[in-house]
Amino acid sequence: MPAGKRRVAKRIVYLVQGLGTGGLERVVLHLAREMIGRGHDVTICCYDERGDLADRAEQAGAHVEILPRRAGLDAGYVRRLARWLRQRRPDVLHMHNETALFYGTLAGRLARVPYLIYTEHDGVFPRSLGARWANRTLVRWLTQAVAVSEAVRDLWCRNDGIDPVRVTVIPNGVPDILGAAVRPPREDGRFRIGCVSRLSREKGVDVLVEAFARIRRCTPDAELVLIGDGAQRAALEQQAADSGVAGHVQFLGTRDDVPALLATFDAYVLPSRTEGLPMALLEAMAAGLPVVATAVGGVPEVIVDGENGLLTGPEDPGALADAVVRLAGDDDLMRRLGAAARAAYEREYRLSVMVDRYETIMER
C-alpha cells in the first residue's frame, strides 16, 4: 500500500477447492494470516474439502467454511454460492484455480461483490475449447486477473486468448521462516540434499532420484532428504532401492517442521517438469540455501544461473547431478549462491511484498 494511505478494513472471502498442503493452498493460508494481521476480516470458502491447513487458518483468526458442490458441472452451485455470498456481504472475493474462477465469478456478479480477483498459479493448461472461451469471457468480468509469474501469464494469455493487459503479475511470497542464518556446509560431515515436493510426476522427483545415484558416485557422503507425499511414493522408494541408494534416501512424508528441516540442508534441489512459481523454492531461498533448479515455468524469473543458483533443463538427470556435484565440491560457491538467493528473497519474495500488492488492488 502506498506510504501515508490509510488502510480500510475489508471483508475478504478466499474461494478454493480446499486447504490441503499444496503450494496454492499455502499461498491462501499466508494471505489470510497477513490480511488478518492488517485488520481485515477473512473467510475461506472450500467447495470440495476442508484440508489439513484449515486448522492453522482458524488458529490465525480466519473463518473456514465448506460449501460443497456436486461432482461434474454443478449449475446450481452458482446460485448456492451467490446466496452464501449475499449473506456474508464480502467486499472482496479472491478466487484460486480454474474451477473457482468459473463458479466464483458468476456467483460474485450475481451477489454484486464489489471486488472480484482471480489468481492463476499453474504453468499447465490442458483446457478444452469451451473452457478457454469461458475463461476469456470471465476474465473480462474481474476487477483484476493475476498470474504468479510472467511465464504463467504469457502461457495463460496465449492458451486462452486473454489480453495480457488484463493480467498483472504478483509473484508469490513466503514468511521469513529462518532469518539469514544457515549452517556451514557439511557441518556434520555429510552433504545433505533437500527437496520439498508433492510426489507426483510433474514434480520430477524420479529425475532427482536417478540423478542422486550418479551424485553418490562422485560425492560418497551425499544424502537425499525428500519431504512430502503423493501417489508416486511407492514407485520412488522402489526406484531408490533398484538404484542401490535406498539407504541414503530419506522419505519423510508430509511434515509440519519444514523450516527446521531446511536448516539441516546443505543444498536444495527443485527437479520439476512444470511449475508456476514454487513456494518451496522461495522458502529455500529465504533459508539462504544454494539452489539447483530446472528452468521451467517462473523459475528462471527467480533463479539467475550462476548468480543466485544453478539452472538445468528438465528431464536431464545427468545435468542435475553435475550441478549438485559442482556445489558439493565448492564451499565458496555454495556460500555465494546461498547469500545471493537470500538477498533476492528479501527484495522480491517476502510475504509482506506479495500482500502489499494484493492490498493495493483492493484499495484502488
C-alpha positions in Angstrom: 0.0 0.0 0.0 1.4 3.5 -0.8 3.0 5.3 2.1 0.7 7.5 4.0 -2.5 6.0 2.7 -5.0 4.9 5.3 -5.8 1.2 5.2 -9.6 0.5 5.0 -10.6 -2.8 6.7 -12.4 -5.1 4.3 -14.3 -8.4 4.4 -12.4 -10.8 2.2 -13.5 -14.3 1.0 -11.0 -16.7 -0.5 -12.6 -19.4 -2.7 -10.6 -22.6 -3.0 -11.0 -26.3 -3.6 -9.7 -27.0 -0.1 -6.9 -26.3 2.2 -4.6 -29.2 1.5 -0.8 -28.9 1.8 0.0 -27.8 -1.8 1.6 -24.5 -2.8 -1.6 -22.8 -3.9 -3.2 -23.6 -0.5 -0.2 -22.3 1.4 -0.4 -19.0 -0.6 -4.0 -18.7 0.6 -3.0 -19.5 4.2 -0.2 -16.9 4.1 -2.5 -14.3 2.6 -5.2 -15.0 5.2 -2.8 -14.7 8.1 -1.3 -11.5 6.9 -4.6 -9.9 5.9 -6.0 -10.7 9.4 -2.9 -9.1 10.9 -3.6 -6.0 8.9 -7.1 -5.7 10.3 -9.2 -7.3 7.5 -11.9 -9.9 8.2 -11.2 -13.2 6.3 -13.3 -16.2 5.4 -12.0 -19.1 3.4 -14.7 -21.0 1.5 -13.8 -24.5 0.4 -16.0 -26.2 -2.3 -14.6 -29.7 -2.1 -12.8 -30.4 1.1 -11.6 -28.8 4.3 -8.0 -29.9 4.1 -5.1 -30.2 6.5 -4.3 -26.4 6.7 -7.8 -25.4 7.8 -6.9 -25.7 11.4 -4.0 -23.4 11.0 -6.1 -20.9 9.2 -8.7 -20.9 12.0 -5.9 -20.5 14.6 -4.8 -17.4 12.8 -8.4 -16.0 13.0 -9.9 -16.9 9.7 -13.4 -18.4 9.3 -13.2 -21.6 7.3 -16.5 -22.9 5.8 -17.3 -25.7 3.4 -19.9 -25.1 0.8 -19.9 -28.4 -1.1 -20.5 -28.7 -4.8 -21.7 -31.8 -6.7 -19.3 -33.7 -8.9 -19.0 -32.6 -12.5 -20.7 -29.4 -13.7 -22.9 -28.2 -10.9 -25.0 -25.4 -12.4 -27.0 -25.0 -9.2 -23.7 -24.2 -7.3 -23.6 -20.7 -8.8 -27.0 -19.9 -7.2 -26.0 -21.5 -3.9 -22.7 -19.7 -3.8 -24.3 -16.4 -4.7 -26.8 -16.8 -1.9 -24.0 -17.6 0.6 -22.1 -14.5 -0.6 -25.1 -12.3 -0.2 -25.4 -13.4 3.4 -21.8 -12.6 4.2 -21.6 -9.5 2.1 -17.8 -9.5 1.3 -16.0 -6.6 -0.2 -13.6 -8.9 -2.0 -13.9 -12.3 -3.5 -10.5 -13.7 -4.3 -10.6 -17.0 -6.3 -7.8 -19.6 -6.8 -7.8 -22.2 -9.6 -9.9 -22.5 -12.7 -13.0 -24.1 -11.1 -13.1 -21.2 -8.5 -12.8 -18.7 -11.4 -15.9 -20.3 -13.1 -18.2 -20.6 -10.1 -16.9 -17.6 -8.2 -17.0 -15.0 -11.0 -20.6 -15.9 -11.9 -21.8 -16.1 -8.3 -19.8 -12.9 -7.4 -21.6 -10.9 -10.1 -25.0 -12.3 -9.0 -24.2 -11.3 -5.4 -22.8 -8.0 -6.5 -19.5 -8.4 -4.7 -17.5 -5.2 -5.4 -14.1 -6.7 -6.0 -13.5 -9.9 -7.9 -9.9 -11.1 -8.0 -8.6 -14.3 -9.6 -5.0 -15.7 -9.3 -3.7 -18.2 -11.8 -1.0 -20.4 -10.2 -0.3 -23.1 -12.7 2.0 -23.5 -15.7 0.0 -26.1 -17.5 -3.4 -25.5 -19.2 -4.9 -28.7 -20.7 -8.2 -27.0 -21.4 -11.0 -27.6 -23.9 -12.1 -25.1 -26.5 -15.2 -24.4 -24.4 -13.1 -23.9 -21.2 -10.8 -21.5 -23.0 -13.8 -19.4 -24.3 -15.3 -19.4 -20.8 -12.1 -18.2 -19.2 -11.6 -15.5 -21.7 -15.1 -14.2 -21.0 -14.8 -14.5 -17.2 -11.6 -12.6 -17.1 -13.3 -9.6 -18.6 -15.7 -9.5 -15.6 -13.0 -9.5 -13.0 -11.7 -6.4 -11.1 -8.2 -7.9 -11.6 -6.7 -11.1 -13.0 -3.4 -12.1 -11.5 -0.7 -14.6 -12.5 2.1 -15.6 -10.2 4.8 -15.3 -12.8 5.4 -13.8 -16.2 5.7 -17.3 -17.6 2.3 -18.3 -16.2 0.7 -15.0 -17.5 2.2 -15.5 -21.0 1.1 -19.1 -21.3 -2.4 -18.4 -19.9 -3.0 -15.5 -22.2 -1.7 -17.4 -25.2 -3.7 -20.5 -24.4 -7.0 -18.9 -23.6 -6.8 -15.8 -25.9 -6.7 -13.3 -23.0 -5.4 -9.8 -23.5 -2.2 -9.6 -21.4 -3.1 -6.0 -20.4 -5.9 -7.5 -18.2 -3.4 -9.6 -16.2 -0.9 -8.3 -13.6 1.9 -10.4 -12.2 2.2 -10.7 -8.5 4.9 -13.2 -7.5 4.3 -15.5 -4.5 5.8 -14.5 -1.2 6.7 -16.5 1.9 7.3 -15.7 5.5 10.8 -15.1 6.8 10.8 -18.6 8.4 14.5 -18.8 9.3 16.2 -15.4 9.0 19.6 -15.1 7.3 21.4 -17.7 9.4 22.1 -21.1 7.9 24.5 -23.8 9.0 28.0 -24.1 7.5 28.3 -26.6 4.6 28.9 -30.2 5.8 28.7 -29.3 9.4 28.1 -32.9 10.4 30.4 -34.4 7.8 27.5 -35.2 5.4 26.3 -33.4 2.3 22.5 -33.2 2.7 20.5 -32.5 -0.4 16.9 -31.4 0.4 13.7 -31.3 -1.7 10.2 -30.4 -0.5 7.7 -31.6 -3.1 4.4 -33.4 -3.8 5.4 -36.8 -5.0 3.8 -36.7 -8.4 5.1 -36.9 -11.9 5.1 -33.2 -12.7 7.4 -32.5 -9.8 10.2 -34.7 -11.4 11.3 -36.3 -8.1 12.0 -39.5 -10.1 14.6 -37.5 -12.1 16.2 -36.4 -8.8 16.4 -40.0 -7.5 18.1 -41.0 -10.8 20.5 -38.1 -10.5 21.2 -38.9 -6.9 22.6 -42.3 -7.9 25.1 -40.5 -10.0 25.8 -37.9 -7.3 26.7 -40.7 -4.8 29.4 -42.0 -7.1 31.2 -38.6 -7.0 30.1 -37.5 -3.6 30.1 -40.5 -1.3 28.9 -38.5 1.8 25.8 -37.3 0.0 22.3 -37.9 1.4 18.9 -37.1 -0.1 16.0 -35.9 2.1 12.5 -35.9 0.5 9.8 -34.0 2.3 6.2 -34.5 1.0 3.9 -37.3 -0.1 1.9 -38.4 -3.1 0.9 -41.1 -5.5 4.4 -41.8 -6.6 5.9 -42.5 -3.2 6.0 -46.3 -3.5 7.4 -46.1 -7.0 10.1 -43.7 -5.9 11.1 -45.9 -2.9 11.4 -48.8 -5.3 13.5 -46.7 -7.7 15.8 -45.8 -4.9 16.2 -49.5 -4.0 16.8 -50.6 -7.6 19.4 -47.8 -7.9 21.3 -49.0 -4.8 20.8 -45.8 -2.9 17.8 -46.6 -0.7 20.0 -46.5 2.5 20.9 -42.9 1.7 17.4 -41.5 0.7 15.0 -40.4 3.4 11.3 -40.2 2.7 9.9 -38.1 5.5 6.4 -37.6 4.2 4.3 -34.5 5.0 5.9 -32.5 7.8 4.9 -29.5 9.9 8.5 -28.7 10.7 9.8 -27.8 7.3 11.6 -24.6 8.4 13.6 -26.7 11.0 14.4 -29.3 8.3 15.5 -26.7 5.8 18.1 -25.6 8.4 19.7 -29.0 8.2 20.3 -29.0 4.4 23.5 -28.1 2.6 21.7 -27.6 -0.8 18.2 -27.5 -2.2 17.1 -29.2 -5.5 13.9 -28.4 -7.4 13.7 -31.0 -10.3 10.2 -30.1 -11.6 8.9 -30.8 -15.1 6.4 -27.9 -14.8 5.9 -25.1 -12.3 4.2 -21.8 -11.8 6.2 -20.1 -9.1 7.0 -22.8 -6.4 6.6 -21.8 -2.8 9.2 -24.4 -1.7 11.8 -22.8 -3.9 11.1 -19.4 -2.3 11.3 -20.9 1.2 14.7 -22.4 0.4 15.9 -19.0 -0.8 14.6 -17.4 2.4 16.7 -20.0 4.3 19.8 -18.9 2.4 20.3 -22.3 0.7 22.2 -22.7 -2.6 19.6 -23.9 -5.1 19.8 -26.2 -8.1 16.5 -26.0 -10.1 15.1 -26.9 -13.5 14.4 -23.9 -15.8 10.6 -24.4 -16.1 7.7 -22.0 -15.6 8.5 -19.0 -13.5 11.7 -20.5 -12.0 14.1 -18.6 -14.4 12.4 -15.3 -13.3 13.6 -16.1 -9.7 16.9 -18.0 -10.2 19.6 -16.5 -12.4 22.0 -19.2 -13.4 25.4 -18.7 -11.7 24.2 -15.6 -9.8 21.8 -16.9 -7.1 21.5 -20.6 -8.1 22.2 -23.1 -10.8 19.7 -24.0 -13.5 19.4 -27.1 -15.6 16.9 -28.4 -18.2 14.1 -30.6 -17.1 14.2 -34.4 -17.7 18.1 -34.3 -17.5 19.4 -36.3 -14.5 23.0 -36.0 -15.8 22.9 -32.2 -15.8 21.1 -32.2 -12.4 23.8 -34.5 -11.0 26.6 -32.4 -12.4 25.2 -29.2 -10.9 24.9 -30.7 -7.5 28.4 -32.3 -7.6 29.7 -28.9 -8.6 28.1 -27.4 -5.5 29.4 -30.2 -3.3 32.9 -29.6 -4.4 33.0 -25.8 -3.9 32.0 -24.4 -0.4 32.7 -20.8 -1.6 30.2 -21.2 -4.4 27.7 -22.6 -2.1 28.0 -19.7 0.3 27.9 -17.1 -2.5 24.8 -18.6 -4.2 23.1 -19.0 -0.8 23.7 -15.4 0.2 22.5 -14.2 -3.3 19.4 -16.3 -3.0 18.6 -14.8 0.4 19.1 -11.3 -1.0 16.8 -11.9 -3.9 14.2 -13.2 -1.4 14.5 -10.1 0.7 14.0 -7.8 -2.3 11.1 -9.5 -4.1 9.6 -12.6 -2.4 8.8 -11.6 1.2 5.3 -12.3 2.2 4.7 -8.6 3.0 5.7 -7.6 -0.5 3.1 -10.0 -2.0 0.3 -8.9 0.4 1.1 -5.2 -0.3 0.5 -5.8 -3.9 -2.8 -7.5 -3.4 -3.9 -4.9 -0.9 -3.1 -2.2 -3.4 -5.6 -3.8 -5.8 -8.2 -3.9 -3.2 -7.7 -0.2 -2.4 -8.0 1.2 -5.9 
